[in-house]
Amino acid sequence: MYVDLIVFILLIIAVVAFFRRFSSFVYLVISMDILYRLLHFIADNLKVPELTALINKYVPTNVVGLVSNYIGTKGIFYIILIWFMFFMYCIFLFYIIRILVKRNL
């Protein structure tokens, strides 16, 4: 029941323990969010009923969807989570732009 949330939390703990950098944490969270979104895009557009059912059953739509399954979509914690993900995407965009600028200069 809580397997997806437990795996996600263990991944975050592993990244923080081994890499000890905030950028690694940002890359992990955003990469997981993008992976979830890509899997749901595949499920929605391939029109294979078995694959669609499998992905819809076991894969959350995104990181916010993963956490909101357990805390709900109302309340202060959900609002904080939404804004946290917004700032994570902004930081991720900053990292990507910084990498592009470094490689082109």
Secondary structure, 3 states (H helix, E strand, C coil): CCHHHHHHHHHHHHHHHHHCCHHHHHHHHHHHHHHHHHHHHHHHHHCCHHHHHHHHHHCCCCHHHHHHHHHCCCCHHHHHHHHHHHHHHHHHHHHHHHHHHHHHC
